[in-house]
Amino acid sequence: GHHVTGPGGPEPDKKAQASQAAAAAAAVLAPSPSPLTFSVDWFGPNSGPWEHHIVPLLAGRPSIHVLEVGCWEGRSACWMLLRLATHPTARLVCADPFELAHPPFRDNRARFEANVAATGQGHKVCFIQDTSVRALNALLAYAHSTTAPAPQAATQQLPTGASSLHACTAHPSHAAGHGD
């Protein structure tokens, strides 16, 4: 990016970085971005308040954890990875039963996995395949107790093709922390 001279020497131009992140997120909201594919857009029409209120508050902050319950094809998950969970230590926890709730939703899970992987940020995602109640109860029990088991019972291993995503095997703050 661009550099400006400051008291400590050259610093990355925050406006240029923000502009690049906004352009990447705009691609997520576009009708048919490639390689991202979505069949519906429930998030785009509602992204304005997120962009106006939440992005300035959280984007770029270290160690934030964003939770999405109900993922469908991953449009909002991709947007959150590109606009909120932008720091290398940020994480996105996604919970959805997909085909456990309805077998045809296996296709939605495959599209979710492909879209998140296409962002290049899939390593930040902790995926829990379960109902919202069970997933949240497992996360809360683990977060509030040093003796509660990690939410392994509420998670399932993702298929081989989803190598950039992984299932939660520990508290979300530790689930994707390797190699950062």
C-alpha positions as CSV (number, residue, x, y, z in Angstrom):
1,G,0.0,0.0,0.0
2,H,0.9,3.6,0.2
3,H,3.1,5.0,2.9
4,V,3.1,8.3,4.7
5,T,5.9,9.6,6.8
6,G,5.1,9.8,10.5
7,P,7.1,10.3,13.7
8,G,8.3,6.7,13.6
9,G,9.0,6.5,9.9
10,P,6.9,5.1,7.1
11,E,3.5,3.7,8.2
12,P,1.0,1.8,6.0
13,D,-1.7,4.1,4.7
14,K,-4.8,3.1,6.7
15,K,-7.1,4.6,4.0
16,A,-5.5,2.5,1.3
17,Q,-5.8,-0.7,3.4
18,A,-9.4,0.1,4.3
19,S,-10.2,0.8,0.6
20,Q,-8.7,-2.6,-0.4
21,A,-10.7,-4.4,2.3
22,A,-13.9,-2.6,1.2
23,A,-13.3,-3.6,-2.4
24,A,-12.9,-7.2,-1.4
25,A,-16.1,-7.1,0.6
26,A,-17.9,-5.4,-2.2
27,A,-17.1,-8.4,-4.4
28,V,-18.9,-10.6,-1.8
29,L,-22.0,-8.5,-2.1
30,A,-21.9,-8.5,-5.9
31,P,-24.6,-10.6,-7.6
32,S,-22.3,-13.3,-8.9
33,P,-18.7,-12.8,-7.9
34,S,-16.2,-15.4,-9.1
35,P,-15.0,-17.6,-7.6
36,L,-17.6,-17.0,-4.9
37,T,-21.1,-18.3,-5.8
38,F,-24.3,-17.6,-4.0
39,S,-27.9,-18.4,-4.9
40,V,-29.6,-15.8,-2.7
41,D,-28.6,-12.5,-1.0
42,W,-30.1,-11.9,2.4
43,F,-27.1,-10.1,3.7
44,G,-26.3,-7.5,1.1
45,P,-29.4,-5.4,1.5
46,N,-28.7,-5.3,5.3
47,S,-24.9,-4.7,5.2
48,G,-25.1,-0.8,5.4
49,P,-25.6,-0.6,9.2
50,W,-22.8,-3.2,9.6
51,E,-20.5,-1.2,7.4
52,H,-21.4,2.1,9.2
53,H,-21.5,1.0,12.8
54,I,-19.7,-2.4,13.3
55,V,-16.7,-2.2,10.9
56,P,-15.3,1.1,12.4
57,L,-15.6,-0.5,15.8
58,L,-14.1,-3.9,15.2
59,A,-12.3,-4.2,11.9
60,G,-8.6,-4.9,12.3
61,R,-8.7,-5.5,16.1
62,P,-6.6,-8.4,17.3
63,S,-8.1,-11.5,18.9
64,I,-11.8,-10.6,18.1
65,H,-14.1,-13.6,17.7
66,V,-17.1,-13.2,15.5
67,L,-20.0,-15.7,15.8
68,E,-22.4,-16.6,13.0
69,V,-25.3,-18.8,13.7
70,G,-26.8,-20.1,10.5
71,C,-24.4,-19.9,7.5
72,W,-26.4,-20.9,4.4
73,E,-23.9,-20.4,1.6
74,G,-21.5,-18.2,3.5
75,R,-22.1,-14.7,2.0
76,S,-22.2,-13.0,5.4
77,A,-19.4,-15.2,6.7
78,C,-17.2,-14.2,3.7
79,W,-18.1,-10.5,4.3
80,M,-17.2,-10.8,8.0
81,L,-13.9,-12.4,7.2
82,L,-13.0,-9.6,4.8
83,R,-14.4,-6.7,6.8
84,L,-14.4,-7.6,10.5
85,A,-12.1,-10.5,11.2
86,T,-9.2,-8.8,9.3
87,H,-6.5,-9.1,11.9
88,P,-4.4,-12.3,11.7
89,T,-5.5,-13.3,15.2
90,A,-9.2,-12.7,14.6
91,R,-11.5,-15.7,14.3
92,L,-15.0,-16.5,12.9
93,V,-17.0,-19.2,14.6
94,C,-19.8,-20.6,12.3
95,A,-22.5,-22.9,13.6
96,D,-25.0,-24.6,11.3
97,P,-26.5,-28.1,11.2
98,F,-26.7,-28.2,7.3
99,E,-27.5,-31.7,6.3
100,L,-28.0,-32.9,9.9
101,A,-31.2,-30.8,9.8
102,H,-32.2,-31.6,6.2
103,P,-30.1,-33.9,3.9
104,P,-30.4,-31.7,0.8
105,F,-28.6,-28.9,2.7
106,R,-25.4,-30.8,2.1
107,D,-25.1,-28.8,-1.1
108,N,-25.4,-25.6,1.0
109,R,-22.5,-26.8,3.2
110,A,-20.4,-27.5,0.1
111,R,-21.1,-24.0,-1.3
112,F,-20.4,-22.5,2.2
113,E,-17.0,-24.3,2.4
114,A,-16.0,-23.4,-1.2
115,N,-17.0,-19.7,-0.7
116,V,-15.1,-19.3,2.6
117,A,-12.1,-21.1,1.2
118,A,-12.1,-18.7,-1.8
119,T,-11.7,-15.7,0.5
120,G,-8.2,-17.0,1.4
121,Q,-9.2,-16.6,5.1
122,G,-10.7,-20.1,5.7
123,H,-7.9,-20.7,8.3
124,K,-9.7,-18.2,10.6
125,V,-12.9,-20.2,10.6
126,C,-14.0,-22.6,13.3
127,F,-17.0,-24.6,12.1
128,I,-19.5,-26.3,14.4
129,Q,-21.9,-28.5,12.6
130,D,-24.8,-28.8,15.0
131,T,-28.0,-27.1,16.0
132,S,-27.7,-23.5,17.3
133,V,-28.8,-24.5,20.8
134,R,-26.3,-27.4,21.2
135,A,-23.5,-25.4,19.6
136,L,-24.0,-22.4,21.7
137,N,-24.4,-24.4,24.9
138,A,-21.2,-26.2,24.2
139,L,-19.3,-23.0,23.5
140,L,-20.8,-21.3,26.6
141,A,-20.0,-24.2,28.9
142,Y,-16.4,-24.3,27.6
143,A,-16.0,-20.5,27.8
144,H,-17.2,-20.3,31.4
145,S,-15.4,-23.3,32.9
146,T,-11.9,-24.5,32.9
147,T,-13.0,-28.0,33.5
148,A,-15.7,-28.4,30.9
149,P,-14.7,-30.4,27.8
150,A,-14.1,-28.6,24.6
151,P,-17.2,-28.6,22.3
152,Q,-16.0,-31.7,20.5
153,A,-19.3,-33.5,20.9
154,A,-21.0,-30.6,19.0
155,T,-18.6,-30.7,16.1
156,Q,-17.9,-32.9,13.1
157,Q,-14.9,-33.1,10.9
158,L,-15.3,-31.4,7.6
159,P,-14.8,-33.4,4.4
160,T,-11.4,-33.9,2.9
161,G,-12.0,-31.3,0.2
162,A,-12.4,-28.5,2.8
163,S,-8.7,-28.4,3.9
164,S,-8.7,-24.7,4.5
165,L,-11.6,-25.0,7.0
166,H,-11.6,-27.1,10.1
167,A,-13.9,-28.2,12.8
168,C,-13.6,-26.7,16.3
169,T,-11.7,-29.0,18.6
170,A,-11.1,-26.5,21.3
171,H,-12.3,-23.1,22.5
172,P,-12.7,-20.9,19.4
173,S,-9.7,-18.7,20.6
174,H,-7.5,-21.7,20.2
175,A,-9.1,-23.6,17.4
176,A,-7.3,-21.9,14.5
177,G,-4.3,-20.5,16.3
178,H,-1.7,-22.7,14.7
179,G,0.6,-21.2,12.1
180,D,-0.5,-17.6,12.5
